[in-house]
Amino acid sequence: MTDADESGADAAAEVPAPADRAPDVDERAAAAAEAARAGAALANEHFRSDIDVETKGETDDVVTEADRAAQRVVIETIRETFPDDAVVGEEEDERKTVPDAGAAWVIDPIDGTHNYVRDIPVWATAVAAVVDGEPVAAAIVAPALGDVYTATPEGAFRNGDPISVSDVSDPRRAVVDPTIWWEHDARDEYARACEAIVSRFSDMRRLGAAQVVLPTVAAGGFEGTITNLRANPWDTVAGVFVIRQAGGRVTDLEGNRWRHDSTGLVASNVDLHDEVLAAARAIEELD
């Protein structure tokens, strides 16, 4: 199943599938996978080492030289095949917004750096190939977990095997993750997110790495994930594409099809989307 959130009343609002406008999509998918593997391999070499940890500005967002080096490797790998494409990346001076026209790459060298520096194996390198603002291929490599997720117009895969979202339709059996990071001055929102989940569903997990959470939804490990925040594209675009190609649904807080500049991110297995959306809206007390 693919792009289940394009069905029904929402279908008329959908843009044409970008893959239809990208004759080299297979080449882009191969480059995404190669680049993600290369970046993840470099990052994994430094995992559980004594690498220096820095903070970004006055925040508690952390970065390491492994983040920067892995990003450089990812970009170098992409540019071997696509030297002229724009690159959207978390670290250094790469652009920070996804262009609405033309080809681009959205990359995160280490998503889950807080886990990475605490020796927790839940982190990943993510690469998405984008055409006219929409992903056409993605790869997410979590080397410490031994998982490689890929998505193409043909579907979504984990370690080469097809994956699909769960078929759980009873909220009492569902598990949902509150993803992305709420800053310290927004901890009331974080608390409401947790309350909204535990009062509606069987249980809550927080993995601390959106690009691991999103493919976990795609593979049926979670029934959903929510945030009310406008997430960075490098934290989301690859994983959202994996979910959609696995048959899931991803919207904003209004229930409209999610895109890279949306406010809020609500991802589900489709069957429980109304309930997952209600939990996300409760964070800002919209209902």
VENTA-V585823 format. One record per backbone hydrogen bond with DSSP energy under -1.0 kcal/mol. CO is the residue of the C=O (numbers start at 1). NH is the residue of the N-H. E is the energy in kcal/mol with one decimal. If there is no record, write none. Layout:
# VENTA-V585823
CO:NH:E / CO:NH:E
This chain:
# VENTA-V585823
3:6:-1.9 / 4:7:-1.6 / 7:10:-1.1 / 8:11:-1.5 / 10:13:-1.3 / 11:14:-1.5 / 17:20:-1.9 / 18:21:-1.9 / 19:22:-1.3 / 22:25:-1.6 / 24:28:-2.2 / 25:29:-2.6 / 26:30:-2.1 / 27:31:-2.2 / 28:32:-2.5 / 29:33:-2.1 / 30:34:-2.4 / 31:35:-2.7 / 32:36:-2.5 / 33:37:-2.2 / 34:38:-2.2 / 35:39:-2.6 / 36:40:-2.4 / 37:41:-2.3 / 38:42:-1.9 / 39:43:-2.4 / 40:44:-2.5 / 41:45:-1.3 / 46:49:-1.2 / 54:63:-2.4 / 56:59:-1.8 / 61:56:-2.6 / 63:54:-3.0 / 64:68:-1.4 / 65:69:-2.9 / 66:70:-2.7 / 67:71:-2.1 / 68:72:-2.1 / 69:73:-2.0 / 70:74:-2.5 / 71:75:-2.6 / 72:76:-2.6 / 73:77:-2.3 / 74:78:-2.2 / 75:79:-2.7 / 78:81:-1.5 / 78:82:-2.8 / 86:105:-1.7 / 87:95:-1.1 / 88:107:-2.9 / 91:94:-1.1 / 95:89:-1.5 / 102:132:-2.6 / 103:86:-1.4 / 104:130:-3.2 / 105:88:-3.7 / 106:128:-2.2 / 108:126:-2.4 / 111:124:-1.7 / 112:116:-2.5 / 113:117:-2.8 / 115:120:-2.7 / 116:119:-1.3 / 121:123:-1.3 / 124:111:-3.5 / 125:141:-2.8 / 126:108:-2.5 / 127:139:-2.6 / 128:106:-2.5 / 129:136:-3.1 / 129:137:-1.3 / 130:104:-2.6 / 131:134:-1.7 / 134:131:-2.9 / 137:129:-2.6 / 138:151:-2.3 / 139:127:-2.6 / 140:149:-3.3 / 141:125:-2.6 / 142:145:-1.1 / 142:146:-1.0 / 142:147:-1.9 / 147:142:-3.0 / 148:159:-3.2 / 149:140:-2.9 / 150:157:-2.7 / 151:138:-2.1 / 152:155:-1.7 / 155:152:-2.5 / 156:163:-2.1 / 157:150:-2.2 / 158:161:-2.1 / 161:158:-2.8 / 170:173:-2.5 / 171:174:-1.3 / 171:202:-1.3 / 174:202:-1.0 / 174:203:-1.6 / 175:223:-2.6 / 175:224:-1.1 / 176:205:-1.4 / 177:226:-2.0 / 183:186:-2.1 / 186:190:-1.6 / 187:191:-2.5 / 188:192:-2.1 / 189:193:-2.3 / 190:194:-2.1 / 191:195:-2.5 / 192:196:-2.8 / 193:197:-1.7 / 194:198:-2.7 / 195:199:-1.9 / 197:200:-1.2 / 197:201:-2.6 / 203:176:-1.6 / 209:212:-2.2 / 209:213:-2.4 / 210:214:-2.9 / 212:216:-1.3 / 213:217:-2.0 / 214:218:-2.0 / 215:219:-1.9 / 216:221:-2.4 / 217:220:-1.4 / 223:269:-1.2 / 224:177:-1.8 / 225:267:-2.5 / 226:179:-2.0 / 227:265:-2.2 / 229:264:-1.5 / 232:235:-1.1 / 233:236:-1.2 / 233:237:-2.4 / 236:240:-2.9 / 237:241:-1.9 / 238:242:-1.9 / 239:243:-2.3 / 240:244:-2.5 / 241:245:-2.4 / 242:246:-1.0 / 243:248:-2.7 / 244:3:-1.8 / 244:247:-1.5 / 246:165:-1.9 / 249:268:-2.5 / 250:258:-2.0 / 251:266:-2.6 / 252:255:-1.5 / 256:252:-2.4 / 259:262:-2.3 / 263:253:-1.6 / 265:227:-1.3 / 266:251:-2.5 / 267:225:-2.0 / 268:249:-1.9 / 269:271:-1.5 / 270:273:-1.8 / 272:276:-2.6 / 273:277:-3.1 / 274:278:-2.0 / 275:279:-1.8 / 276:280:-2.0 / 277:281:-2.6 / 278:282:-1.6 / 280:283:-1.0 / 281:286:-2.5
